[in-house]
Amino acid sequence: MSMQQPILSTSRLTLRNLNEKDAGFINRLYNTDGFLQFIGDKNIRSPIDAAVYLRSTLLPMHNVPLMGLLAVQLKNHEPIGVCGLIDRDNLDGIDLGFGFFPEYHGQGYAKEAAMAVLEMAKDSLALTEVVAITLETNKRCLKLLKHLGFQKAKAAHPEPEVMLLKLKL
């Protein structure tokens, strides 16, 4: 895995920009059951597909400093998920996005990474609000977002099964 400089660091994690060497990691992560069920099928079926997706979708997000999904790694540089800020065309506001390998669920890693990203959003990007979208059936995600202080937005998402949440920073 890449040894590039981290963007953020916590007691247990480092968060860094994704790069083309992450194709294998992205291929594995984007094909986990939870990712496919709750985030969606991005038609990634191989490391080559993942490399194309990285180049076309994920890496261009980093053209804006501190934006885009970051690789979340343990201190031993093992990638365990992604977390970051996404400026989506179809969403009014900057979205907090994240996804982790199932073997790392329930250990506080998503919360730790999300808190670091939200602190960066407030301190370095001077954002005053962040949004999140999730399926109403994604109970684990909803629990984390509510724990982070997100609240259901007054404006509903156009798709009935999708929940829009907001957090004032």
C-alpha positions in Angstrom: 0.0 0.0 0.0 1.1 3.6 -0.6 3.1 5.3 2.0 2.0 8.8 1.0 1.5 11.5 3.7 -1.8 11.2 5.6 -4.3 14.0 5.4 -5.6 13.2 8.9 -4.5 11.1 11.8 -6.3 9.8 14.9 -5.1 7.6 17.7 -5.7 4.4 15.7 -6.1 5.5 12.1 -4.5 7.5 9.3 -6.6 8.9 6.4 -4.9 9.6 3.1 -5.9 10.4 -0.5 -6.7 7.4 -2.6 -4.3 6.6 -5.5 -4.1 4.2 -8.4 -2.3 1.6 -6.2 -5.6 1.3 -4.3 -7.4 -0.6 -7.1 -7.3 -4.0 -5.3 -8.5 -2.5 -2.0 -11.3 -0.6 -3.8 -12.3 -3.7 -5.7 -12.6 -5.7 -2.5 -14.4 -2.9 -0.5 -16.9 -2.0 -3.3 -17.9 -5.7 -3.6 -18.7 -6.3 0.1 -22.4 -7.2 0.8 -23.0 -4.0 2.8 -21.5 -1.8 0.1 -23.5 -3.4 -2.6 -26.7 -3.3 -0.5 -26.5 0.2 0.9 -24.3 2.2 -1.3 -24.8 0.6 -4.7 -23.3 -1.5 -7.3 -20.6 0.5 -9.2 -20.0 -2.3 -11.7 -16.5 -3.0 -10.3 -15.7 -6.7 -10.9 -11.9 -6.7 -11.0 -8.9 -4.6 -10.0 -8.9 -3.2 -13.6 -12.5 -2.1 -13.2 -11.5 -0.5 -9.8 -8.6 1.3 -11.4 -10.9 2.7 -14.1 -13.4 3.8 -11.4 -10.5 5.4 -9.3 -9.3 7.4 -12.4 -12.7 8.4 -13.6 -14.6 9.1 -10.3 -12.7 8.9 -7.1 -9.3 10.5 -7.9 -10.8 13.7 -9.6 -12.6 14.4 -6.3 -9.1 15.2 -4.8 -8.7 18.1 -7.3 -10.4 20.2 -4.6 -8.1 20.2 -1.6 -9.4 18.1 1.3 -12.4 16.8 -0.7 -13.1 13.3 -1.8 -13.1 9.9 -0.2 -10.0 9.1 1.8 -8.5 5.7 2.4 -8.8 4.9 6.1 -5.9 2.8 7.3 -4.8 1.2 10.6 -1.5 2.5 11.8 0.1 -0.6 10.1 -1.1 0.9 6.8 -3.7 -1.8 6.3 -6.7 -0.1 4.5 -10.0 -0.9 6.3 -12.4 1.5 4.5 -13.1 5.0 3.1 -14.4 8.2 4.6 -14.5 11.7 3.3 -16.4 14.7 1.9 -18.2 14.5 -1.4 -19.6 17.4 -3.4 -22.5 15.6 -5.2 -24.2 17.4 -8.1 -27.6 16.1 -7.0 -27.3 17.1 -3.4 -27.5 20.6 -1.8 -24.5 20.5 0.5 -21.3 18.6 1.1 -21.9 14.9 1.8 -20.1 12.8 4.5 -19.5 9.4 2.8 -18.0 6.3 4.3 -17.8 2.5 4.0 -15.8 -0.1 5.8 -15.0 -3.8 5.5 -17.4 -5.8 7.6 -14.7 -7.3 9.8 -14.1 -3.8 11.1 -17.7 -2.9 11.9 -18.6 -2.3 15.6 -15.1 -1.3 16.7 -15.5 2.5 16.5 -13.3 3.0 13.4 -16.1 4.6 11.3 -16.9 7.0 14.1 -13.3 7.9 14.7 -12.7 8.5 11.0 -15.9 10.5 10.6 -15.2 12.7 13.6 -11.7 13.5 12.1 -13.3 14.3 8.7 -16.0 16.5 10.3 -13.4 18.4 12.4 -11.5 19.0 9.2 -14.7 20.2 7.5 -15.2 22.7 10.2 -11.7 23.9 10.9 -9.9 23.7 7.5 -12.8 24.1 5.1 -14.9 26.4 7.3 -18.1 24.4 6.5 -21.0 25.2 8.7 -23.1 22.2 7.7 -22.6 18.7 6.3 -25.2 16.4 4.9 -25.5 12.6 4.7 -27.7 10.3 2.7 -28.5 6.8 3.6 -31.1 4.1 3.0 -33.7 4.0 5.8 -32.9 0.2 6.1 -29.2 0.9 6.8 -29.6 0.9 10.6 -25.8 0.7 11.4 -25.2 3.9 9.3 -28.2 5.7 10.8 -27.1 4.9 14.3 -23.6 6.3 13.6 -24.9 9.4 11.9 -27.3 10.1 14.8 -24.4 9.5 17.3 -22.4 12.1 15.4 -25.2 14.6 15.8 -26.9 14.3 12.4 -30.6 15.0 12.3 -33.2 14.2 9.7 -33.5 17.1 7.3 -36.7 18.9 6.9 -36.5 18.6 3.1 -37.1 15.0 2.2 -35.0 13.2 -0.4 -36.9 12.6 -3.7 -36.5 8.8 -3.3 -38.8 7.7 -0.5 -36.4 5.0 0.9 -33.5 7.4 1.1 -33.0 9.5 4.2 -31.3 12.9 4.1 -29.6 14.0 7.3 -27.8 17.3 8.3 -25.3 18.2 10.8 -24.6 21.8 11.9 -20.9 22.2 12.6 
